[in-house]
Amino acid sequence: MTSKPSLTCEALINQAADRINSDSPRLDAELLLSHITGLGRTSFRAWPEREVTESQAETFEALVAERVAGTPVAYLLGHQEFWSLPLKVSASTLIPRPDTECLVETALGLPLPEQARVLDLGTGTGAIALALASEHPGWRITACDEVDEAVELARENSRLLALPVSVVNSSWFSQLEPARFDLIVSNPPYIPGSDPHLGEGDVRFEPASALVSGTDGLDDLRLIVTQSPDWLVEGGWLLVEHGFHQAGPVAALFRDRGFAEVRGLQDYGRRDRMTLG
Ligand code: GLN
């Protein structure tokens, strides 16, 4: 007689966590089981012997198999939290990173008018624009992306969260209506094409167009820094995210283009990840 596989939350999570190869295997397993059962993650610890149904266990196993094969948890759940906002994600956009919340925090600390005009270049899911909109209902925020699916997704997130952001289909500035902004923010692609990091973890499943930018990773940042002054009001700000080895070259781009008050800023892990001018 074969013994029935255990259907307790604890057993399912343990077996999954043993197989998932990530920085947080147990968390990944808990998030997937929570997604399927509708049970809160903390309940798995409070009541580990609780059983799920056979069909829930089967659905869980299917998702775990995909996670074991490397699919990011956010793609399996269909959403990712950013700035405490539940954002829908899809395989056509970058998964918003907690590091980028640091960029949001920096933007919120700038001296800007009550009705600031703000532009988020390469918005993806809409993460940065929507986070800013959630804090400043008075700001007039435009977000753009060159990928149709990203534009649709950012619009959908804006609608679902009831946060007004005007989302435009545009590769950087090319399709934008002429305007002047108080603040331009961007988390553009900045990984060099040959970076071995691209062969590891979640980035393998994310769109290269959201990650890679030429041989030195700076092609898009060069364009953004060069063109931004034509889209900023006098005294307006440009704030960009970049890789932690790029702070020097990016600051040089800002200075060469005539930006004043160029400041390098660190992310929550104390790495040089943002430049403001
Ligand atoms: N920080 C991300 C990573 O290294 C990349 C984000 C980006 O290219 N904008 O995975």
Residues whose N, C-alpha, C, O or C-beta is under 5 A from the ligand:
A	BS01	LIG	N187 P188 P189 Y190 I191 V203 A210 L211
